[in-house]
Amino acid sequence: MKIVDIQISHDTIDLTRPYAVAFATMSDVKIVTVKITTETGIVGYGTGSPVEIITGETLDMALTALQESTLKALTSQEFATPQEALAAVADQIAVAPSASSALDSALFDAFAKEAGKPLADYLGRHHTALPTSITIGIKDTIDEMLTEAQEYIDRGFRVIKLKLGKDLGMDIEFTRALKAAVPENTVLYVDPNQGYTVDDYREFLKATADLNIAFIEQPVKAEDTESLFTLSPEEKKFVCVDESLKSIKDAQVWEERGEFPAQVFNIKFMKCGGIAQATEIAKVAQRHNIDLMLGCMDESCASIAAALHFAYAQPNTKYIDLDGSFDLERDVFAGGFELKDGYMHILDKPGLGVEPV
Protein backbone atom coordinates (compact mmCIF):
# COMPACT_ATOMS: atom_id res chain seq x y z
CA MET A 1 0.00 0.00 0.00
CA LYS A 2 1.22 3.47 -0.92
CA ILE A 3 0.02 6.35 1.26
CA VAL A 4 -0.10 9.69 -0.54
CA ASP A 5 -1.70 11.99 2.04
CA ILE A 6 -2.21 12.18 5.82
CA GLN A 7 -4.38 14.81 7.48
CA ILE A 8 -4.68 15.53 11.20
CA SER A 9 -7.49 17.40 12.96
CA HIS A 10 -8.78 17.70 16.51
CA ASP A 11 -11.87 18.69 18.45
CA THR A 12 -13.20 19.00 22.01
CA ILE A 13 -16.70 17.68 22.70
CA ASP A 14 -18.80 17.98 25.86
CA LEU A 15 -20.41 14.98 27.53
CA THR A 16 -24.19 14.97 27.90
CA ARG A 17 -23.79 13.41 31.34
CA PRO A 18 -20.59 14.34 33.23
CA TYR A 19 -19.63 11.61 35.69
CA ALA A 20 -17.42 11.15 38.73
CA VAL A 21 -14.79 8.50 39.38
CA ALA A 22 -12.63 8.06 42.47
CA PHE A 23 -10.10 10.72 41.46
CA ALA A 24 -11.85 13.13 39.06
CA THR A 25 -15.01 14.29 37.29
CA MET A 26 -15.12 13.86 33.52
CA SER A 27 -17.04 16.49 31.51
CA ASP A 28 -15.59 16.57 28.00
CA VAL A 29 -13.47 14.58 25.57
CA LYS A 30 -10.64 15.61 23.25
CA ILE A 31 -10.53 13.81 19.91
CA VAL A 32 -7.62 13.65 17.47
CA THR A 33 -8.52 12.41 13.97
CA VAL A 34 -6.14 10.85 11.45
CA LYS A 35 -7.22 10.55 7.81
CA ILE A 36 -4.95 8.70 5.40
CA THR A 37 -5.45 8.46 1.64
CA THR A 38 -3.78 5.81 -0.48
CA GLU A 39 -2.56 5.86 -4.05
CA THR A 40 -5.67 3.93 -5.12
CA GLY A 41 -8.08 6.32 -3.39
CA ILE A 42 -8.79 4.28 -0.27
CA VAL A 43 -9.36 6.47 2.79
CA GLY A 44 -8.62 5.19 6.29
CA TYR A 45 -9.82 6.88 9.47
CA GLY A 46 -8.72 6.69 13.06
CA THR A 47 -9.31 8.68 16.23
CA GLY A 48 -7.63 8.96 19.59
CA SER A 49 -8.55 10.64 22.87
CA PRO A 50 -5.72 11.69 25.19
CA VAL A 51 -6.62 11.60 28.89
CA GLU A 52 -3.84 13.36 30.79
CA ILE A 53 -5.09 12.41 34.24
CA ILE A 54 -4.76 8.70 33.39
CA THR A 55 -1.94 8.35 30.86
CA GLY A 56 -0.10 11.66 31.24
CA GLU A 57 -0.68 12.42 27.56
CA THR A 58 -1.95 15.89 26.66
CA LEU A 59 -3.59 17.03 23.44
CA ASP A 60 -0.41 18.94 22.56
CA MET A 61 1.65 15.78 23.02
CA ALA A 62 -0.67 13.87 20.71
CA LEU A 63 -0.52 16.54 18.01
CA THR A 64 3.26 16.84 18.32
CA ALA A 65 3.65 13.09 17.85
CA LEU A 66 1.64 13.37 14.63
CA GLN A 67 3.54 16.33 13.20
CA GLU A 68 4.32 16.47 9.50
CA SER A 69 8.02 15.69 9.92
CA THR A 70 7.12 12.35 11.51
CA LEU A 71 4.40 11.40 9.06
CA LYS A 72 6.64 11.99 6.04
CA ALA A 73 8.13 8.56 6.73
CA LEU A 74 4.76 7.05 5.79
CA THR A 75 4.39 8.79 2.44
CA SER A 76 7.86 7.99 1.12
CA GLN A 77 7.55 4.22 0.64
CA GLU A 78 5.12 1.32 0.24
CA PHE A 79 4.02 -0.92 3.10
CA ALA A 80 2.79 -4.51 3.04
CA THR A 81 1.04 -4.43 6.44
CA PRO A 82 -0.20 -1.87 8.98
CA GLN A 83 2.43 -3.15 11.41
CA GLU A 84 5.20 -2.40 8.92
CA ALA A 85 3.95 1.17 8.51
CA LEU A 86 3.69 1.70 12.26
CA ALA A 87 7.23 0.43 12.75
CA ALA A 88 8.49 3.25 10.53
CA VAL A 89 7.32 5.86 13.06
CA ALA A 90 7.27 3.79 16.27
CA ASP A 91 9.93 5.78 18.12
CA GLN A 92 8.25 9.13 17.44
CA ILE A 93 4.70 8.15 18.42
CA ALA A 94 5.42 5.85 21.37
CA VAL A 95 5.20 8.71 23.89
CA ALA A 96 1.61 9.52 22.84
CA PRO A 97 -0.59 6.39 22.98
CA SER A 98 -3.79 8.07 21.79
CA ALA A 99 -1.96 9.52 18.78
CA SER A 100 -0.46 6.10 18.13
CA SER A 101 -3.91 4.55 18.36
CA ALA A 102 -5.43 7.06 15.94
CA LEU A 103 -2.74 6.37 13.35
CA ASP A 104 -2.90 2.63 14.01
CA SER A 105 -6.69 2.57 13.47
CA ALA A 106 -6.46 4.60 10.27
CA LEU A 107 -3.89 2.18 8.86
CA PHE A 108 -5.83 -0.94 9.83
CA ASP A 109 -9.01 0.66 8.44
CA ALA A 110 -7.30 1.27 5.10
CA PHE A 111 -5.77 -2.19 4.85
CA ALA A 112 -9.07 -3.89 5.74
CA LYS A 113 -10.85 -1.75 3.15
CA GLU A 114 -8.25 -2.75 0.57
CA ALA A 115 -9.01 -6.40 1.43
CA GLY A 116 -12.76 -5.71 1.18
CA LYS A 117 -13.44 -7.02 4.69
CA PRO A 118 -14.70 -5.69 8.01
CA LEU A 119 -11.67 -5.18 10.23
CA ALA A 120 -12.68 -8.04 12.56
CA ASP A 121 -12.63 -10.44 9.60
CA TYR A 122 -9.35 -9.00 8.33
CA LEU A 123 -7.85 -9.74 11.76
CA GLY A 124 -9.61 -13.11 12.10
CA ARG A 125 -13.02 -13.04 13.75
CA HIS A 126 -13.88 -15.20 16.78
CA HIS A 127 -17.06 -13.48 18.04
CA THR A 128 -20.23 -12.17 16.43
CA ALA A 129 -21.74 -10.05 19.22
CA LEU A 130 -21.12 -9.48 22.92
CA PRO A 131 -23.01 -7.32 25.44
CA THR A 132 -21.26 -4.13 26.45
CA SER A 133 -21.37 -2.84 29.97
CA ILE A 134 -22.78 0.60 30.66
CA THR A 135 -21.15 2.70 33.37
CA ILE A 136 -22.72 4.39 36.37
CA GLY A 137 -20.42 7.04 37.86
CA ILE A 138 -20.09 7.70 41.58
CA LYS A 139 -23.38 9.08 42.93
CA ASP A 140 -24.23 11.00 46.10
CA THR A 141 -27.28 8.88 46.90
CA ILE A 142 -28.52 5.36 46.30
CA ASP A 143 -31.69 6.76 44.71
CA GLU A 144 -29.62 8.62 42.09
CA MET A 145 -27.73 5.43 41.30
CA LEU A 146 -30.87 3.32 41.03
CA THR A 147 -32.63 5.88 38.81
CA GLU A 148 -29.75 5.78 36.34
CA ALA A 149 -29.55 1.98 36.53
CA GLN A 150 -33.26 1.67 35.73
CA GLU A 151 -32.80 3.94 32.72
CA TYR A 152 -30.13 1.59 31.38
CA ILE A 153 -32.19 -1.52 32.10
CA ASP A 154 -35.11 0.06 30.22
CA ARG A 155 -32.77 0.67 27.27
CA GLY A 156 -31.88 -3.03 27.13
CA PHE A 157 -28.52 -3.12 28.91
CA ARG A 158 -27.88 -6.19 31.06
CA VAL A 159 -24.27 -5.52 32.08
CA ILE A 160 -23.60 -2.65 34.49
CA LYS A 161 -20.29 -1.29 35.72
CA LEU A 162 -20.50 0.67 38.96
CA LYS A 163 -17.81 3.23 39.76
CA LEU A 164 -16.64 3.15 43.38
CA GLY A 165 -13.55 4.05 45.39
CA LYS A 166 -14.32 7.04 47.61
CA ASP A 167 -15.68 5.33 50.74
CA LEU A 168 -15.49 1.58 51.34
CA GLY A 169 -18.55 1.39 53.59
CA MET A 170 -20.71 3.35 51.17
CA ASP A 171 -19.35 1.30 48.27
CA ILE A 172 -20.55 -1.91 49.90
CA GLU A 173 -23.94 -0.35 50.66
CA PHE A 174 -24.38 1.01 47.12
CA THR A 175 -23.29 -2.27 45.51
CA ARG A 176 -25.71 -4.33 47.58
CA ALA A 177 -28.54 -1.90 46.80
CA LEU A 178 -27.84 -2.02 43.08
CA LYS A 179 -27.67 -5.81 42.96
CA ALA A 180 -30.99 -6.05 44.82
CA ALA A 181 -32.71 -3.63 42.44
CA VAL A 182 -31.70 -4.90 38.99
CA PRO A 183 -33.08 -8.00 37.22
CA GLU A 184 -31.50 -11.25 38.36
CA ASN A 185 -29.83 -11.83 34.98
CA THR A 186 -27.97 -8.49 35.14
CA VAL A 187 -24.18 -8.89 35.17
CA LEU A 188 -22.52 -6.51 37.62
CA TYR A 189 -18.91 -5.53 38.06
CA VAL A 190 -17.39 -2.66 39.97
CA ASP A 191 -14.49 -0.28 39.42
CA PRO A 192 -12.89 1.45 42.43
CA ASN A 193 -10.48 3.23 40.03
CA GLN A 194 -7.44 2.72 42.28
CA GLY A 195 -9.36 3.87 45.35
CA TYR A 196 -8.61 0.89 47.62
CA THR A 197 -5.74 -0.65 49.48
CA VAL A 198 -5.32 -4.39 49.11
CA ASP A 199 -6.93 -4.81 52.55
CA ASP A 200 -9.90 -2.70 51.42
CA TYR A 201 -10.21 -5.01 48.43
CA ARG A 202 -10.29 -8.06 50.68
CA GLU A 203 -12.94 -6.46 52.88
CA PHE A 204 -15.09 -5.50 49.89
CA LEU A 205 -14.73 -9.00 48.44
CA LYS A 206 -15.90 -10.62 51.68
CA ALA A 207 -18.79 -8.19 52.15
CA THR A 208 -20.13 -8.81 48.64
CA ALA A 209 -19.27 -12.50 48.25
CA ASP A 210 -22.94 -13.46 47.92
CA LEU A 211 -23.66 -11.01 45.09
CA ASN A 212 -21.98 -12.91 42.24
CA ILE A 213 -20.00 -9.87 41.06
CA ALA A 214 -18.10 -10.72 37.88
CA PHE A 215 -14.89 -8.92 38.90
CA ILE A 216 -13.43 -5.87 40.62
CA GLU A 217 -11.53 -3.58 38.27
CA GLN A 218 -8.27 -1.94 39.37
CA PRO A 219 -8.88 -1.91 43.12
CA VAL A 220 -5.43 -0.51 44.06
CA LYS A 221 -3.25 2.30 42.75
CA ALA A 222 -1.15 1.37 39.73
CA GLU A 223 2.02 2.03 41.72
CA ASP A 224 0.75 -0.44 44.33
CA THR A 225 0.25 -3.31 41.87
CA GLU A 226 2.79 -5.37 43.79
CA SER A 227 0.29 -5.69 46.65
CA LEU A 228 -2.00 -7.73 44.39
CA PHE A 229 0.60 -10.49 44.39
CA THR A 230 -0.08 -10.99 48.12
CA LEU A 231 -3.63 -12.14 47.33
CA SER A 232 -4.57 -15.80 47.46
CA PRO A 233 -5.51 -17.45 44.14
CA GLU A 234 -9.17 -17.32 45.18
CA GLU A 235 -8.94 -13.59 45.95
CA LYS A 236 -6.92 -12.80 42.84
CA LYS A 237 -9.37 -14.40 40.42
CA PHE A 238 -11.77 -11.47 40.91
CA VAL A 239 -9.18 -8.82 40.00
CA CYS A 240 -9.18 -7.06 36.63
CA VAL A 241 -6.17 -4.81 35.97
CA ASP A 242 -6.64 -1.54 34.12
CA GLU A 243 -4.25 1.28 35.06
CA SER A 244 -1.67 -1.33 36.11
CA LEU A 245 -1.60 -2.55 32.51
CA LYS A 246 -0.55 0.41 30.42
CA SER A 247 1.50 -1.35 27.76
CA ILE A 248 2.92 -4.65 26.56
CA LYS A 249 5.92 -4.03 28.85
CA ASP A 250 3.74 -4.56 31.93
CA ALA A 251 2.40 -7.87 30.61
CA GLN A 252 5.91 -9.00 29.67
CA VAL A 253 7.26 -8.25 33.15
CA TRP A 254 4.52 -10.38 34.72
CA GLU A 255 5.09 -13.17 32.21
CA GLU A 256 8.82 -13.22 32.97
CA ARG A 257 7.98 -13.28 36.67
CA GLY A 258 5.77 -16.31 36.09
CA GLU A 259 2.88 -14.76 38.00
CA PHE A 260 0.08 -12.33 37.16
CA PRO A 261 -1.78 -9.89 39.43
CA ALA A 262 -5.20 -10.58 37.90
CA GLN A 263 -7.38 -12.98 35.96
CA VAL A 264 -8.73 -10.29 33.61
CA PHE A 265 -6.76 -7.81 31.49
CA ASN A 266 -8.53 -4.57 30.56
CA ILE A 267 -7.00 -3.49 27.25
CA LYS A 268 -7.59 0.12 26.27
CA PHE A 269 -6.16 1.49 23.04
CA MET A 270 -5.67 4.94 24.60
CA LYS A 271 -3.24 3.34 27.06
CA CYS A 272 -1.39 0.86 24.87
CA GLY A 273 -1.40 2.62 21.49
CA GLY A 274 -3.79 0.64 19.31
CA ILE A 275 -4.35 -2.68 17.61
CA ALA A 276 -0.72 -3.61 16.94
CA GLN A 277 0.31 -3.23 20.59
CA ALA A 278 -2.95 -4.67 21.93
CA THR A 279 -2.34 -7.80 19.87
CA GLU A 280 0.88 -8.45 21.76
CA ILE A 281 -0.85 -8.02 25.13
CA ALA A 282 -3.61 -10.37 24.02
CA LYS A 283 -1.05 -13.01 23.06
CA VAL A 284 0.42 -12.94 26.58
CA ALA A 285 -3.06 -13.26 28.06
CA GLN A 286 -3.96 -16.16 25.80
CA ARG A 287 -0.77 -18.05 26.66
CA HIS A 288 -1.73 -17.92 30.34
CA ASN A 289 -5.52 -18.39 30.11
CA ILE A 290 -6.25 -14.82 31.17
CA ASP A 291 -9.57 -13.32 30.07
CA LEU A 292 -9.69 -10.07 28.11
CA MET A 293 -11.93 -7.08 28.49
CA LEU A 294 -11.76 -4.37 25.85
CA GLY A 295 -12.32 -1.07 27.58
CA CYS A 296 -12.27 2.58 26.60
CA MET A 297 -12.06 6.18 27.70
CA ASP A 298 -14.64 8.73 26.54
CA GLU A 299 -14.05 8.48 22.79
CA SER A 300 -15.47 8.84 19.30
CA CYS A 301 -17.43 5.93 17.88
CA ALA A 302 -14.53 5.50 15.43
CA SER A 303 -12.04 4.42 18.10
CA ILE A 304 -14.78 2.46 19.88
CA ALA A 305 -15.37 0.61 16.61
CA ALA A 306 -11.65 -0.16 16.33
CA ALA A 307 -11.65 -1.67 19.83
CA LEU A 308 -14.82 -3.62 19.06
CA HIS A 309 -13.40 -5.14 15.87
CA PHE A 310 -10.26 -6.09 17.77
CA ALA A 311 -12.28 -7.58 20.63
CA TYR A 312 -14.19 -9.84 18.25
CA ALA A 313 -10.92 -11.05 16.73
CA GLN A 314 -9.53 -12.33 20.06
CA PRO A 315 -10.52 -15.84 21.22
CA ASN A 316 -10.20 -14.95 24.91
CA THR A 317 -12.33 -11.79 24.87
CA LYS A 318 -14.90 -12.32 27.62
CA TYR A 319 -16.09 -8.77 28.31
CA ILE A 320 -16.46 -5.50 26.44
CA ASP A 321 -16.81 -2.15 28.17
CA LEU A 322 -17.22 0.02 25.09
CA ASP A 323 -19.78 2.65 26.08
CA GLY A 324 -17.35 5.55 25.63
CA SER A 325 -19.17 7.26 22.75
CA PHE A 326 -22.71 6.94 24.12
CA ASP A 327 -22.68 10.21 26.09
CA LEU A 328 -20.92 12.50 23.62
CA GLU A 329 -22.94 15.64 22.88
CA ARG A 330 -21.94 15.12 19.25
CA ASP A 331 -19.45 12.97 17.39
CA VAL A 332 -17.06 13.55 14.51
CA PHE A 333 -17.93 10.12 13.06
CA ALA A 334 -21.00 7.94 12.64
CA GLY A 335 -21.44 4.19 12.19
CA GLY A 336 -19.01 1.47 13.20
CA PHE A 337 -21.50 -0.67 15.07
CA GLU A 338 -25.16 -1.17 15.88
CA LEU A 339 -26.43 -1.45 19.45
CA LYS A 340 -29.32 -3.89 20.02
CA ASP A 341 -30.52 -4.75 23.53
CA GLY A 342 -27.09 -3.99 24.92
CA TYR A 343 -25.25 -6.12 22.35
CA MET A 344 -22.78 -4.47 19.97
CA HIS A 345 -22.95 -5.67 16.36
CA ILE A 346 -20.29 -4.80 13.79
CA LEU A 347 -21.62 -3.35 10.55
CA ASP A 348 -21.16 -5.44 7.40
CA LYS A 349 -18.87 -2.87 5.78
CA PRO A 350 -15.16 -2.91 4.91
CA GLY A 351 -12.76 -1.56 7.51
CA LEU A 352 -14.13 0.12 10.61
CA GLY A 353 -17.44 0.93 8.95
CA VAL A 354 -17.35 4.58 10.04
CA GLU A 355 -17.87 7.80 8.09
CA PRO A 356 -17.02 11.38 9.07
CA VAL A 357 -19.94 13.58 10.08
Residue, then its C-alpha position, 0 to 999 in steps of 0.5 A: m500500500k502506498i500512502v499519498d496523504i495524511q491529514i490531522s485534525h482535533d476537536t473538544i466535545d462535551l459529555t451529555r452526562p458528566y460523571a465522577v470516578a474516584f479521582a476526578t469528574m469527567s465532563d468533555v473529551k478531546i478527539v484527534t482524527v487521522k485521515i490517510t489516503t492511499e494511491t488507489g483512493i482508499v481512505g482510512y480513518g482513526t481517532g484517539s482521545p488523550v486523557e492526561i489524568i490517566t496516561g499523562e498524555t496531553l492534546d499537545m503531546a498527541l498533536t506533536a507526535l503526529q507532526e508532518s516531519t514524523l508522518k513523512a516517513l509514511t508517504s515515502q515508501e510502500f508498506a505490506t502491512p499496517q504493522e510495517a507502517l507503524a514500525a516506521v514511526a514507532d519511536q516518534i509516536a510511542v510517547a503519545p498512545s492516543a496519537s499512536s492509536a489514531l494512526d494505528s486505526a487509520l492504517f488498519d481501516a485502510f488495509a481492511k478496506e483494501a481487502g474488502k473485509p470488516l476489520a474483525d474479519y481481516l484480523g480473524r473473527h472469533h465473536t459475532a456479538l457481545p453485550t457491552s457494559i454501561t457505566i454508572g459514575i459515583k453518585d451522592t445517593i442510592d436513589e440517584m444510582l438506582t434511577e440511572a440503573q433503571e434507565y439503562i435496564d429500560r434501554g436493554f442493557r444487562v451488564i452494568k459497571l458501577k464506579l466506586g472508590k471514595d468510601l469503602g462502607m458506602d461502596i458496599e452499601f451502594t453495591r448491595a442496593l444495586k444488585a438487589a434492584v436490577p433484574e437477576n440476569t444483570v451482570l454486575y462488576v465494579d471499578p474502584n479506580q485505584g481507590y482501595t488498598v489491598d486490605d480494602y479489596r479483601e474487605f469488599l470482596k468478603a462483604t459482597a461474596d454473595l452477590n456474584i459480582a463478575f470482577i473488581e476492576q483496578p482496586v489498588k493504585a497502579e504504583d501499588t500493583e505489587s500488593l496484588f501479588t499478596l492475594s490468594p488465588e481465590e482472591k486474585k481471580f476477581v481482579c481485573v487490571d486496568e491502570s496497572l496494565k498500560s502497555i505490553k511491557d507490563a504484561q511481559v514483566w509479569e510473564e517473565r515473573g511467572e505470576f500475574p496480578a489478575q485474571v482479567f486484562n482490561i485493554k484500552f487502546m488509549k493506554c497501549g497505542g492501538i491494535a498492533q500493541a494490543t495484539e501483543i498483550a492479548k497473546v500474553a493473556q492467551r498463553h496464560n488463560i487470562d480473560l480479556m476485556l476491551g475497555c475505553m475512555d470517553e471516545s469517538c465511535a470511530s475508536i470504539a469501533a476499532a476496539l470492538h473489531f479487535a475484541y471480536a478477533q480475540p478468542n479470549t475476549k470475555y467482556i467488552d466495556l465500550d460505552g465511551s461514545f454513548d454520552l458525547e454531545r456530538d461525534v465527529f464520526a458515525g457508524g461502526f457498530e449497531l447497538k441492540d438490547g445492549y449487544m454491539h454488532i459490527l456493521d457489514k462494511p469494509g474496515l471500521g465501517v465509520e464515516p465522518v460527520 
